[in-house]
Amino acid sequence: MYDKQPSNKSVIDIQDKPVKHKRRVRYKGTHPRKFSEKYKELNPEQYPDDVKKVQDRGQTPAGMHLPICVNEICEVLQLGKGKSGIDCTLGYGGHSLAMLKRILPGGFLIGIDIDQVELEKTQNRFHNLGLNDTKFLTRRMNFSNIKDCLNLRPDGFDFILADLGVSSMQLDKPERGFSFKNTAPLDLRMDNSSGETAAVMLMRINEDFLVNILIENADEPYAELLGKSIITNRINCQSTIGLASVIMETLQDKVNESDCKLSVRRVFQALRIELNKEFDALNSLLHAIPHCLKSKGRIAILTFHSGEDRRVKKSFKRLTEEGLYAQCIRRPIRASFQEQHDNPRSSSAKLRWAEKA
Ligand SMILES: C[S@@+](CC[C@H](N)C(=O)[O-])C[C@H]1O[C@@H](n2cnc3c(N)ncnc32)[C@H](O)[C@@H]1O
């Protein structure tokens, strides 16, 4: 199906390729615990059975991202052979690969991501699958500049997908500083090649600003209490665990442990959204999409919290009323019960689509 492919191999057959032997990392005990020691999960193509075992336990293997609502997305985007599109959030490329299978031969996909590290890895994996530049191209950029892709297809695209937020690779890799499960400097940048880290931002902002972003970006019910305590103790919030501990200590007499953890998640989410200017990027994307689609072209967006979904819903509704979209979905599509069971991250996902007039 694809060019430059080893003879008679389909894209799924890559585990059959000869693999250079590399000594595995040493770890204590019988099972690897640290992210970097999970050498099988980090090489999913070489250890498909081990990776499947992790997935069967309802977990996402280290270094991978399980794409959500894949069939639903391919259906609402009305993919077919020869169509061209943009994946605004390439990540591990799970959605891109599924879409390429439906649009090739004859189709063309651009995969965008702001994260240089993960973009390069996915690009290499895709090139090894025989996906050359006439079928699949990557662009390292913010999707807010999606109109730049019109240089490649001035008439526009048949479909666009955005799967918002962070990938499991970004969340799980301790050194990216996204997760409070491991200690690391509090970073939270999707593009870790430039800009300030969340640790630096926390030293710069004031209490009112922090309270505001905790409410606006994460609907945090203890925003005022946490805003005060984080700013007072900000010197101790320079690491992921440091920030999590300050939040847990602040709330421990008020709520149970699992609710404390929910607040930790929401604070990390609020800081991440602010640091990466995620709502500004989403607003620019929503504004640009109709200009990038052909007539009858479709956009699908997967959101993971109310701040994102509200923006997508309002934009689709307004642009449909203004006649730029012919139709849009009223109620979001949710992942099936089976998918929510297999991949808990899909429980909060909402899928919306619109069709250009
Ligand atoms: C949820 S993951 C996408 C996973 C992907 N659909 C897959 O199947 O592997 C979101 C990705 O979008 C990227 N991203 C988030 N905001 C972005 C933006 N404004 N511009 C470009 N990429 C962005 C992140 O770096 C991350 O890799």
The ligand as an SDF file (V2000), in Angstrom:
LIG
                    3D

 27 29  0  0  0  0  0  0  0  0999 V2000
   -3.4210   13.9100   22.9070 C   0  0  0  0  0  0  0  0  0  0  0  0
   -1.9070   14.0370   22.0610 S   0  0  0  0  0  0  0  0  0  0  0  0
   -2.2830   13.4330   20.4600 C   0  0  0  0  0  0  0  0  0  0  0  0
   -2.1630   11.9540   20.3290 C   0  0  0  0  0  0  0  0  0  0  0  0
   -2.3600   11.4420   18.9170 C   0  0  0  0  0  0  0  0  0  0  0  0
   -3.6680   11.7190   18.4180 N   0  0  0  0  0  0  0  0  0  0  0  0
   -2.0380    9.9680   18.8110 C   0  0  0  0  0  0  0  0  0  0  0  0
   -2.8540    9.2050   18.2830 O   0  0  0  0  0  0  0  0  0  0  0  0
   -0.9570    9.5680   19.2430 O   0  0  0  0  0  0  0  0  0  0  0  0
   -1.8140   15.7500   21.7520 C   0  0  0  0  0  0  0  0  0  0  0  0
   -0.5750   16.1690   20.9790 C   0  0  0  0  0  0  0  0  0  0  0  0
   -0.8120   17.4890   20.4990 O   0  0  0  0  0  0  0  0  0  0  0  0
    0.3300   18.2680   20.6670 C   0  0  0  0  0  0  0  0  0  0  0  0
   -0.1410   19.6560   20.7980 N   0  0  0  0  0  0  0  0  0  0  0  0
   -0.8520   20.1870   21.8050 C   0  0  0  0  0  0  0  0  0  0  0  0
   -1.1170   21.4800   21.5680 N   0  0  0  0  0  0  0  0  0  0  0  0
   -0.5570   21.7680   20.3650 C   0  0  0  0  0  0  0  0  0  0  0  0
   -0.5100   22.9420   19.5660 C   0  0  0  0  0  0  0  0  0  0  0  0
   -1.0570   24.0940   19.9720 N   0  0  0  0  0  0  0  0  0  0  0  0
    0.1180   22.8890   18.3750 N   0  0  0  0  0  0  0  0  0  0  0  0
    0.6810   21.7160   17.9490 C   0  0  0  0  0  0  0  0  0  0  0  0
    0.6780   20.5770   18.6740 N   0  0  0  0  0  0  0  0  0  0  0  0
    0.0470   20.6000   19.8700 C   0  0  0  0  0  0  0  0  0  0  0  0
    1.0010   17.7320   21.9010 C   0  0  0  0  0  0  0  0  0  0  0  0
    2.3800   18.0110   21.8840 O   0  0  0  0  0  0  0  0  0  0  0  0
    0.6950   16.2380   21.7990 C   0  0  0  0  0  0  0  0  0  0  0  0
    1.7260   15.5590   21.1480 O   0  0  0  0  0  0  0  0  0  0  0  0
  1  2  1  0
  2  3  1  0
  2 10  1  0
  3  4  1  0
  4  5  1  0
  5  6  1  0
  5  7  1  0
  7  8  2  0
  7  9  1  0
 10 11  1  0
 11 12  1  0
 11 26  1  0
 12 13  1  0
 13 14  1  0
 13 24  1  0
 14 15  1  0
 14 23  1  0
 15 16  2  0
 16 17  1  0
 17 18  1  0
 17 23  2  0
 18 19  1  0
 18 20  2  0
 20 21  1  0
 21 22  2  0
 22 23  1  0
 24 25  1  0
 24 26  1  0
 26 27  1  0
M  CHG  2   2   1   9  -1
M  END
$$$$
